[in-house]
Amino acid sequence: MTNNYLADRLPETLPADPMHWAAAWLASATNNNIQRNPNSMTLVSVGPNAAPSARIVLCKAFEADPGYVVMYTNYESQKCLEIEQNSNVYVLFHWDSMGRQIRIGGTAIRSPATESDAYFASRDGGSQLGAWGSDQSRAIESHAALVRQIRDRAAEQGVALADAHGTRVAEDAAAISRPPYWGGMRIWASSIELWIEGKDRIHDRALWTRKLTPNTAEGFDFSAWTGTRLQP
Ligand SMILES: Cc1cc2nc3c(=O)[nH]c(=O)nc-3n(C[C@H](O)[C@H](O)[C@H](O)COP(=O)(O)O)c2cc1C
């Protein structure tokens, strides 16, 4: 049986593989180029005193099996400092023109260094330099100071710039290595809700949960998903 991932309702018997449904929705949003950054998602973390904070990040991989999403960031940013203290996070995708929303609750852990190296190497030189140049989430006195900092750090990396004041890396610049404080975060799903917009606000919703158990390797063992239909 082929799954009709883009039907306007979830099957009456809920599927056992909600992450595959979510991956298919993301693939459809991406392949149809339905908006700028169709892979953007809101990432919610929890700070001191249980205060939530949220920001948009880009989903760079959606691994339906074993069930995590990957984003890249500065490990010393506010979000990562919060995650170090409390690894419970939430991510939210919304594609208005598709009438679909995905909510994923889970646990964030750093990606293996080799994976972050490979992704960093695939980025363009300007973005690589940006990762070296910005102490994400920290205060700085001015934009001019930020530009100076980027230039200084480029010089420290031995990277020639093609423009006088920007981050455009010269064609013949040496390869830039990944900053030790920058890399991937894997968000392992322990809950996922799929939401499809319906007529007269009779939306279709279902929530699946599973148990994650940390394993000795870099990740989690997990139980099967259990799905429940929810009222809209
Ligand atoms: C469309 C869009 C995509 C973004 N993608 C990322 C991203 O992939 N990684 C990242 O660290 N910040 C990304 N940002 C910036 C974040 O929203 C945020 O400003 C930054 O990560 C600092 O957040 P924090 O201070 O809460 O840690 C993106 C912002 C937008 C609007």
The ligand as an SDF file (V2000), in Angstrom:
LIG
                    3D

 31 33  0  0  0  0  0  0  0  0999 V2000
   14.9090   31.9850    8.5870 C   0  0  0  0  0  0  0  0  0  0  0  0
   15.8980   31.9480    9.7170 C   0  0  0  0  0  0  0  0  0  0  0  0
   16.7850   30.8880    9.7830 C   0  0  0  0  0  0  0  0  0  0  0  0
   17.7050   30.8070   10.8350 C   0  0  0  0  0  0  0  0  0  0  0  0
   18.5160   29.7110   10.9250 N   0  0  0  0  0  0  0  0  0  0  0  0
   19.3470   29.5770   11.9800 C   0  0  0  0  0  0  0  0  0  0  0  0
   20.0990   28.3800   12.1520 C   0  0  0  0  0  0  0  0  0  0  0  0
   19.9750   27.4030   11.3950 O   0  0  0  0  0  0  0  0  0  0  0  0
   20.9530   28.3260   13.2040 N   0  0  0  0  0  0  0  0  0  0  0  0
   21.0960   29.3530   14.0940 C   0  0  0  0  0  0  0  0  0  0  0  0
   21.8900   29.2290   15.0270 O   0  0  0  0  0  0  0  0  0  0  0  0
   20.3630   30.4870   13.9780 N   0  0  0  0  0  0  0  0  0  0  0  0
   19.4960   30.6180   12.9400 C   0  0  0  0  0  0  0  0  0  0  0  0
   18.7290   31.7490   12.8200 N   0  0  0  0  0  0  0  0  0  0  0  0
   18.8970   32.8210   13.8220 C   0  0  0  0  0  0  0  0  0  0  0  0
   18.1140   32.4610   15.0920 C   0  0  0  0  0  0  0  0  0  0  0  0
   16.7350   32.7330   14.9090 O   0  0  0  0  0  0  0  0  0  0  0  0
   18.6270   33.1780   16.3400 C   0  0  0  0  0  0  0  0  0  0  0  0
   18.6190   34.5730   16.1330 O   0  0  0  0  0  0  0  0  0  0  0  0
   20.0380   32.7380   16.7370 C   0  0  0  0  0  0  0  0  0  0  0  0
   20.2200   31.3480   16.5920 O   0  0  0  0  0  0  0  0  0  0  0  0
   20.3520   33.1220   18.1790 C   0  0  0  0  0  0  0  0  0  0  0  0
   19.4360   32.5130   19.0380 O   0  0  0  0  0  0  0  0  0  0  0  0
   19.6760   32.3670   20.6230 P   0  0  0  0  0  0  0  0  0  0  0  0
   20.3200   33.6630   21.0680 O   0  0  0  0  0  0  0  0  0  0  0  0
   18.3250   32.1530   21.2000 O   0  0  0  0  0  0  0  0  0  0  0  0
   20.6030   31.1970   20.8270 O   0  0  0  0  0  0  0  0  0  0  0  0
   17.7730   31.8460   11.8040 C   0  0  0  0  0  0  0  0  0  0  0  0
   16.8610   32.9080   11.7270 C   0  0  0  0  0  0  0  0  0  0  0  0
   15.9380   32.9460   10.7060 C   0  0  0  0  0  0  0  0  0  0  0  0
   14.9280   34.0710   10.6980 C   0  0  0  0  0  0  0  0  0  0  0  0
  1  2  1  0
  2  3  1  0
  2 30  2  0
  3  4  2  0
  4  5  1  0
  4 28  1  0
  5  6  2  0
  6  7  1  0
  6 13  1  0
  7  8  2  0
  7  9  1  0
  9 10  1  0
 10 11  2  0
 10 12  1  0
 12 13  2  0
 13 14  1  0
 14 15  1  0
 14 28  1  0
 15 16  1  0
 16 17  1  0
 16 18  1  0
 18 19  1  0
 18 20  1  0
 20 21  1  0
 20 22  1  0
 22 23  1  0
 23 24  1  0
 24 25  2  0
 24 26  1  0
 24 27  1  0
 28 29  2  0
 29 30  1  0
 30 31  1  0
M  END
$$$$
